[in-house]
């Protein structure tokens, strides 16, 4: 396995962990010192580590809670791309993260400002808030992933989550 494949495997672990964590913790997180809601939104792409089992693209209804998502997880597939909805203080962001941990298609909260420079400043602030939230989530995952005993317990929790889907 080369470095890119290892990075993508870690990305799939992170996305699958984050999906599970959003469900197991009812979408409630403390990010950047603020209560934040995070849920899987309108798209979920699942696949195996080697593409042998094909890729499942789920977009209709609530893909994260669909029977197809549960079946894909039980067959050993992991999240390869997920569209999330994040909400905080009455504002909403939607964004897609993929297995390379690339943030794409971000929709930021609407600015209340009228002046173009103020709108730009609001958008940059919202983008920074999104980046900070994703950084914090990955740091939380990495702390657990790198602590052997914690990761062992987390794998049991994830296994139960998959079995219950």
C-alpha positions in Angstrom: 0.0 0.0 0.0 1.5 3.3 -1.0 1.3 6.6 0.9 -1.8 7.8 -1.1 -3.7 4.6 -0.5 -2.8 4.8 3.3 -4.0 8.4 3.4 -7.3 7.4 1.7 -7.7 4.4 4.0 -7.3 6.8 7.0 -9.8 9.2 5.3 -12.3 6.4 5.0 -11.9 5.5 8.7 -12.3 9.1 9.7 -15.5 9.6 7.6 -17.0 6.3 8.8 -16.1 7.2 12.4 -17.6 10.7 12.0 -20.8 9.4 10.5 -21.1 6.9 13.4 -20.3 9.5 15.9 -22.9 11.9 14.5 -25.5 9.2 15.0 -24.3 7.8 18.4 -24.0 11.3 19.9 -27.2 12.5 18.3 -25.4 15.1 16.2 -24.3 17.1 19.3 -20.8 18.4 19.5 -18.8 21.0 21.2 -16.7 22.7 18.5 -14.7 25.9 18.7 -16.1 26.2 22.2 -19.7 26.3 21.0 -22.6 23.7 20.9 -22.7 22.5 17.3 -25.1 20.2 15.5 -23.6 17.9 12.8 -25.5 15.3 10.7 -25.1 13.4 7.5 -27.1 15.4 4.9 -28.0 14.4 1.4 -25.2 12.2 0.0 -23.2 9.2 1.1 -20.8 7.3 -1.0 -19.6 4.0 0.3 -17.0 1.6 -1.0 -14.4 -1.0 0.0 -10.7 -0.4 0.4 -10.0 -2.1 -3.0 -13.0 -1.2 -5.1 -13.8 -4.9 -5.6 -17.2 -4.7 -4.1 -18.2 -1.7 -6.1 -19.3 1.7 -4.9 -22.7 2.6 -3.4 -23.9 6.2 -4.0 -26.9 7.0 -1.8 -28.7 10.3 -2.4 -32.4 9.9 -1.8 -34.3 10.5 1.4 -32.0 10.1 4.4 -29.1 8.1 3.0 -27.3 7.7 6.4 -30.3 5.8 7.9 -31.2 3.8 4.8 -31.2 0.0 4.7 -28.7 0.2 1.8 -26.2 2.1 4.0 -26.5 -0.5 6.7 -26.0 -3.4 4.2 -23.0 -1.6 2.7 -21.4 -1.2 6.2 -22.1 -4.8 7.1 -20.4 -6.0 3.9 -17.2 -4.1 4.9 -17.6 -0.9 3.0 -16.7 2.4 4.5 -17.7 6.0 3.8 -15.7 7.5 0.9 -17.6 10.7 0.6 -20.2 12.3 2.9 -22.2 15.5 2.6 -22.7 17.0 6.1 -25.0 19.7 7.5 -23.5 21.7 10.4 -25.6 24.2 12.4 -24.6 26.6 15.1 -26.2 29.8 16.5 -28.9 29.8 13.9 -26.5 29.4 11.0 -26.1 26.4 8.7 -23.2 25.1 6.6 -23.4 22.2 4.2 -20.2 20.6 2.8 -18.8 17.5 1.4 -15.7 15.7 2.7 -14.1 12.9 0.7 -11.7 10.1 1.6 -8.7 12.4 0.7 -10.1 14.8 3.3 -10.9 17.4 0.7 -13.6 19.8 1.6 -15.8 20.5 -1.4 -19.1 22.2 -2.3 -19.4 24.2 0.9 -22.5 26.3 1.2 -22.0 29.0 3.9 -24.5 30.9 6.0 -26.0 33.8 4.2 -24.5 37.2 5.1 -26.8 39.8 6.6 -24.5 42.6 5.3 -25.2 44.8 2.3 -21.7 46.1 1.5 -19.7 43.7 -0.8 -16.6 43.9 1.5 -18.6 43.1 4.5 -20.2 40.1 2.7 -16.8 38.8 1.8 -15.6 39.2 5.4 -18.6 37.3 6.6 -18.0 34.5 4.1 -14.4 34.3 5.1 -15.3 34.1 8.8 -17.8 31.4 8.0 -15.3 29.5 6.0 -12.7 29.7 8.8 -15.4 28.5 11.3 -16.0 25.5 9.1 -12.3 24.7 8.7 -11.8 25.0 12.5 -14.7 22.6 13.1 -13.4 20.0 10.6 -9.9 20.3 12.1 -11.3 19.8 15.6 -13.2 16.7 14.5 -10.2 15.2 12.8 -8.0 15.9 15.9 -10.6 14.2 18.1 -10.5 11.2 15.7 -6.7 11.1 15.6 -6.4 11.2 19.4 -8.6 8.1 19.7 -7.1 6.4 16.6 -3.5 6.8 17.9 -4.3 5.5 21.4 -4.4 1.7 21.1 -6.7 1.0 24.0 -9.1 3.8 23.1 -9.2 2.6 19.5 -9.9 -0.9 20.5 -12.9 0.3 22.5 -14.0 2.6 19.6 -13.9 -0.4 17.2 -16.3 -2.3 19.5 -18.6 0.8 19.6 -18.4 1.1 15.8 -19.0 -2.7 15.3 -22.2 -2.4 17.5 -23.3 0.6 15.5 -22.9 -1.3 12.3 -24.7 -4.4 13.6 -27.6 -2.2 14.8 -28.0 -0.5 11.4 
